[in-house]
Amino acid sequence: MIEIEDLTKRYRGKTVVDRLSFDVKPGAVTGFLGPNGAGKTSTLRMLLGLARPDGGTALIGGRRYADLDRPLCHVGALIDAGSMHSGRSARAHLTALAAANGISRDRVGQVLDIVGMESQAGARVGKFSLGMRQRIGIAAALLGDPSVLILDEPINGLDPDGVRWIRELLRGLASEGRTVLLSSHLMSEMELTADRLVIIGRGAMIADTSVAELAAEYSQGVSVRTPQAGEFTEALSRIGAQVRATSDGALIVTGPTAPQIAELAAGAGIVLHEVSSQKSTLEDAYMRLTADASEFRGGVTR
């Protein structure tokens, strides 16, 4: 398990991570979200021993990353796919990492196959596209068959087939009982991939919840169509529901669930033509949650 407690980081007097605390448990994909400048990458860098915290702790399996023996065999990470030596081949890059961590050379071929890059194993990394470098970075993260994966924007540069592949790969690894922490700005993809969400802004916690709980919290209500709108509005008001009529004749009901609304209508003898939940997307909920936490907002051209 990943355990972050009261983690704090300051750069030149500015607090970029502010007493942040959360856990990432095995068996699920945890999405790590926040606007640009929220402190996500700084948090991951401290977790991986690439930056020193000014306060608090960041532990993996109860230990600091720096204290792990053969760290690639415990933690696989992708923070910057562009950090590979451009003059090395993909195979040479992975072979060097394997040798440094006591990993069999046979594993290099296995991970190249997993990420679909076996045909490019002898090509120099400097000639790769961003998507190809991402795949090699993911191969490096998988090299030690780790129980923990920490990936920062792994979808960048991938084509639609690659995006689907990484989604299925991560969910499959989580189903094996591994701990997966995934940072991304693509809300639509996070909605399909993550089980839990940790959302931060200006370095501080905003929400620690599940995708389902967040969608339910920001649900836009239930759309109801009935030829007895006035009568049903009165019945709904009596149970404390809030009702507003739309211009096209539907009623938007907040409070009761769709099944509760249908049961109420049946008991009151109300005819219903439609009952459908109006769910917010993850992007809608995220934008509302982080509305006051974004440091960088574009304007409208005139």
C-alpha positions as CSV (number, residue, x, y, z in Angstrom):
1,M,0.0,0.0,0.0
2,I,1.1,3.6,-0.7
3,E,0.8,5.8,2.4
4,I,1.1,9.6,2.2
5,E,0.8,11.5,5.5
6,D,1.1,15.2,6.0
7,L,3.3,15.5,3.0
8,T,4.6,19.0,2.5
9,K,6.9,20.6,-0.1
10,R,7.9,24.2,-0.6
11,Y,9.8,25.7,-3.5
12,R,11.3,29.2,-3.1
13,G,8.9,30.0,-0.2
14,K,5.8,28.7,-2.1
15,T,4.0,25.7,-0.7
16,V,3.3,23.4,-3.6
17,V,2.2,20.4,-1.5
18,D,0.3,21.3,1.7
19,R,0.1,18.6,4.4
20,L,-1.4,16.1,2.0
21,S,-2.6,12.7,3.3
22,F,-4.1,9.7,1.5
23,D,-3.7,6.0,1.0
24,V,-3.6,3.9,-2.2
25,K,-4.7,0.4,-1.7
26,P,-4.0,-2.8,-3.7
27,G,-6.5,-4.3,-6.1
28,A,-7.8,-1.0,-7.6
29,V,-6.7,1.8,-10.0
30,T,-6.5,5.0,-8.1
31,G,-6.7,8.2,-10.2
32,F,-4.7,11.2,-9.0
33,L,-6.2,14.3,-10.4
34,G,-5.8,18.1,-10.1
35,P,-5.3,21.2,-12.3
36,N,-2.0,22.2,-13.6
37,G,0.2,23.3,-10.7
38,A,-1.8,21.4,-8.2
39,G,1.2,19.5,-6.9
40,K,0.6,16.1,-8.4
41,T,4.0,15.6,-10.0
42,S,5.8,17.0,-6.9
43,T,3.9,14.5,-4.8
44,L,4.9,11.6,-7.1
45,R,8.6,12.8,-7.1
46,M,8.7,12.8,-3.3
47,L,7.0,9.3,-3.3
48,L,9.8,8.1,-5.6
49,G,12.7,9.7,-3.7
50,L,13.3,12.2,-6.5
51,A,12.6,15.2,-4.2
52,R,13.0,15.7,-0.5
53,P,9.8,16.6,1.4
54,D,9.9,19.5,3.8
55,G,7.5,17.6,6.1
56,G,5.5,14.4,6.4
57,T,6.1,11.0,4.9
58,A,5.6,9.1,1.7
59,L,5.9,5.3,2.1
60,I,5.5,2.3,-0.2
61,G,4.8,-0.9,1.7
62,G,5.7,0.9,4.9
63,R,9.2,2.0,3.6
64,R,10.7,4.9,1.8
65,Y,11.5,4.3,-1.8
66,A,15.2,4.9,-1.1
67,D,15.2,2.1,1.4
68,L,13.9,-0.5,-1.0
69,D,16.3,-3.2,-2.2
70,R,16.1,-3.7,-6.0
71,P,13.4,-1.0,-6.2
72,L,12.2,-2.0,-9.7
73,C,11.1,-5.3,-8.3
74,H,8.8,-3.5,-5.9
75,V,7.7,-0.3,-7.7
76,G,7.3,0.4,-11.4
77,A,7.2,4.1,-12.3
78,L,6.8,6.3,-15.3
79,I,7.3,10.0,-14.6
80,D,9.0,11.3,-17.8
81,A,9.1,9.2,-20.9
82,G,11.6,11.6,-22.4
83,S,14.3,10.9,-19.8
84,M,15.7,7.9,-21.7
85,H,19.1,8.1,-23.5
86,S,18.3,9.0,-27.1
87,G,21.3,7.1,-28.5
88,R,20.4,3.8,-26.9
89,S,18.1,1.2,-28.5
90,A,14.9,0.2,-26.7
91,R,16.4,-3.1,-25.8
92,A,19.7,-1.6,-24.5
93,H,17.8,0.8,-22.3
94,L,15.7,-1.9,-20.7
95,T,18.7,-4.3,-20.5
96,A,20.7,-1.7,-18.5
97,L,17.8,-1.2,-16.1
98,A,17.4,-5.0,-15.7
99,A,21.1,-5.5,-15.0
100,A,21.1,-2.7,-12.3
101,N,18.2,-4.4,-10.5
102,G,19.3,-8.1,-10.9
103,I,16.5,-8.9,-13.3
104,S,16.9,-11.6,-16.0
105,R,17.6,-10.5,-19.5
106,D,14.7,-12.7,-20.6
107,R,12.3,-10.3,-18.9
108,V,13.4,-7.6,-21.4
109,G,11.9,-9.5,-24.3
110,Q,8.7,-10.2,-22.3
111,V,8.0,-6.6,-21.5
112,L,8.8,-5.5,-25.0
113,D,6.1,-8.0,-26.1
114,I,3.6,-6.8,-23.5
115,V,3.9,-3.2,-24.8
116,G,3.9,-4.2,-28.4
117,M,7.4,-2.9,-29.2
118,E,9.3,-6.1,-29.9
119,S,9.6,-5.1,-33.6
120,Q,11.3,-1.9,-32.6
121,A,13.7,-3.4,-29.9
122,G,16.8,-2.5,-31.9
123,A,15.8,1.0,-32.9
124,R,17.2,4.1,-31.2
125,V,14.9,5.7,-28.6
126,G,15.7,9.2,-30.1
127,K,13.9,8.3,-33.3
128,F,10.7,7.2,-31.4
129,S,7.5,9.2,-31.4
130,L,6.1,10.3,-28.0
131,G,3.7,7.3,-28.0
132,M,6.5,4.9,-28.7
133,R,8.6,6.4,-25.9
134,Q,5.6,6.1,-23.6
135,R,5.4,2.4,-24.4
136,I,9.1,1.9,-23.6
137,G,8.6,3.8,-20.4
138,I,5.7,1.5,-19.4
139,A,7.9,-1.5,-20.3
140,A,10.5,-0.2,-17.9
141,A,7.9,0.2,-15.2
142,L,6.8,-3.5,-15.7
143,L,10.4,-4.8,-15.9
144,G,10.6,-6.0,-12.3
145,D,7.0,-7.4,-12.3
146,P,6.3,-5.0,-9.4
147,S,3.4,-5.0,-7.0
148,V,3.1,-1.2,-7.2
149,L,2.8,0.9,-10.3
150,I,3.0,4.7,-10.3
151,L,2.3,6.3,-13.7
152,D,2.2,10.1,-14.5
153,E,0.3,10.8,-17.7
154,P,1.0,7.5,-19.4
155,I,-1.6,8.1,-22.1
156,N,0.2,11.1,-23.6
157,G,1.0,10.5,-27.2
158,L,-0.9,7.2,-27.5
159,D,-3.3,6.6,-30.4
160,P,-6.9,5.3,-29.6
161,D,-5.7,1.7,-29.8
162,G,-2.9,2.5,-27.4
163,V,-5.3,4.3,-25.0
164,R,-7.6,1.3,-24.9
165,W,-4.6,-1.0,-24.4
166,I,-3.2,0.9,-21.4
167,R,-6.7,1.0,-19.9
168,E,-7.1,-2.7,-20.1
169,L,-3.5,-3.3,-19.0
170,L,-3.9,-1.2,-15.8
171,R,-7.3,-2.7,-14.9
172,G,-5.9,-6.2,-15.4
173,L,-2.8,-5.4,-13.2
174,A,-5.1,-4.1,-10.5
175,S,-7.3,-7.2,-10.7
176,E,-4.2,-9.2,-9.9
177,G,-4.0,-7.4,-6.5
178,R,-1.4,-4.8,-7.5
179,T,-1.5,-1.2,-6.3
180,V,-1.9,1.2,-9.3
181,L,-1.7,5.0,-8.9
182,L,-2.4,6.9,-12.2
183,S,-2.1,10.6,-12.8
184,S,-3.9,12.0,-15.9
185,H,-5.7,15.0,-17.2
186,L,-8.0,13.0,-19.5
187,M,-11.2,12.9,-17.5
188,S,-13.1,10.7,-20.0
189,E,-10.4,8.0,-19.8
190,M,-10.1,8.3,-16.0
191,E,-13.8,7.7,-15.8
192,L,-13.3,4.4,-17.6
193,T,-10.1,3.3,-15.9
194,A,-10.1,4.4,-12.2
195,D,-11.9,2.9,-9.3
196,R,-11.0,5.6,-6.8
197,L,-10.0,9.2,-7.1
198,V,-7.8,11.5,-5.2
199,I,-8.3,15.1,-6.3
200,I,-6.0,17.9,-5.1
201,G,-5.8,21.6,-5.8
202,R,-3.1,24.1,-4.8
203,G,-1.3,21.2,-3.1
204,A,-4.2,20.3,-0.7
205,M,-6.8,17.6,-0.7
206,I,-10.1,18.3,-2.4
207,A,-11.7,14.9,-2.5
208,D,-10.8,11.2,-1.8
209,T,-13.7,9.2,-3.2
210,S,-14.8,6.6,-5.7
211,V,-15.9,7.3,-9.2
212,A,-19.4,6.1,-8.5
213,E,-19.7,8.2,-5.3
214,L,-18.5,11.3,-7.1
215,A,-21.0,10.8,-9.9
216,A,-23.8,10.2,-7.5
217,E,-22.9,13.3,-5.5
218,Y,-23.0,15.5,-8.6
219,S,-25.9,13.8,-10.2
220,Q,-28.2,16.2,-12.1
221,G,-31.3,14.5,-10.9
222,V,-33.9,12.3,-12.7
223,S,-35.8,13.3,-15.8
224,V,-39.5,12.4,-15.7
225,R,-42.1,12.7,-18.4
226,T,-45.8,12.3,-17.5
227,P,-49.1,13.6,-18.9
228,Q,-50.0,14.4,-15.2
229,A,-47.2,16.8,-14.6
230,G,-49.0,19.1,-12.2
231,E,-50.5,16.3,-10.1
232,F,-47.1,14.4,-9.9
233,T,-45.2,17.6,-9.0
234,E,-47.5,18.0,-6.0
235,A,-46.9,14.3,-5.0
236,L,-43.1,14.7,-5.3
237,S,-43.1,18.0,-3.3
238,R,-44.9,16.2,-0.4
239,I,-42.0,13.8,0.0
240,G,-39.5,16.7,-0.1
241,A,-38.3,16.3,-3.7
242,Q,-37.2,19.4,-5.7
243,V,-38.9,19.6,-9.1
244,R,-38.3,22.0,-12.0
245,A,-39.9,21.9,-15.4
246,T,-37.9,22.2,-18.6
247,S,-38.9,24.0,-21.7
248,D,-39.6,20.7,-23.5
249,G,-42.1,19.4,-20.9
250,A,-39.9,17.2,-18.7
251,L,-39.6,17.4,-15.0
252,I,-36.1,17.3,-13.4
253,V,-36.4,15.8,-10.0
254,T,-33.6,15.9,-7.4
255,G,-33.7,14.0,-4.1
256,P,-35.3,10.6,-4.7
257,T,-33.8,8.0,-7.0
258,A,-35.4,6.8,-10.3
259,P,-36.8,3.6,-8.7
260,Q,-38.3,5.6,-5.8
261,I,-39.9,8.0,-8.2
262,A,-41.4,5.1,-10.2
263,E,-42.7,3.5,-7.0
264,L,-44.3,6.8,-6.0
265,A,-46.0,7.2,-9.4
266,A,-47.3,3.6,-9.2
267,G,-48.8,4.1,-5.8
268,A,-50.4,7.4,-6.8
269,G,-51.8,6.1,-10.1
270,I,-49.6,8.4,-12.1
271,V,-48.8,7.5,-15.7
272,L,-45.1,7.8,-16.6
273,H,-43.7,8.0,-20.1
274,E,-40.1,8.3,-19.1
275,V,-37.9,8.0,-16.0
276,S,-34.1,8.4,-16.6
277,S,-31.2,9.4,-14.3
278,Q,-29.3,12.5,-15.5
279,K,-25.8,11.6,-14.5
280,S,-22.9,14.1,-14.4
281,T,-19.8,13.1,-16.2
282,L,-16.6,12.9,-14.3
283,E,-15.4,15.9,-16.1
284,D,-18.5,17.9,-15.0
285,A,-17.9,16.9,-11.3
286,Y,-14.2,17.5,-11.6
287,M,-14.7,21.0,-13.0
288,R,-17.1,22.0,-10.2
289,L,-14.8,20.6,-7.5
290,T,-11.7,22.4,-8.8
291,A,-13.3,25.6,-9.9
292,D,-11.5,27.6,-7.2
293,A,-8.3,25.6,-7.3
294,S,-7.0,26.3,-10.8
295,E,-4.1,28.7,-11.1
296,F,-4.1,28.9,-14.9
297,R,-7.2,29.8,-16.7
298,G,-7.4,30.9,-20.4
299,G,-9.5,33.8,-21.6
300,V,-11.8,34.1,-24.5
301,T,-10.5,35.6,-27.8
302,R,-12.2,38.6,-29.1
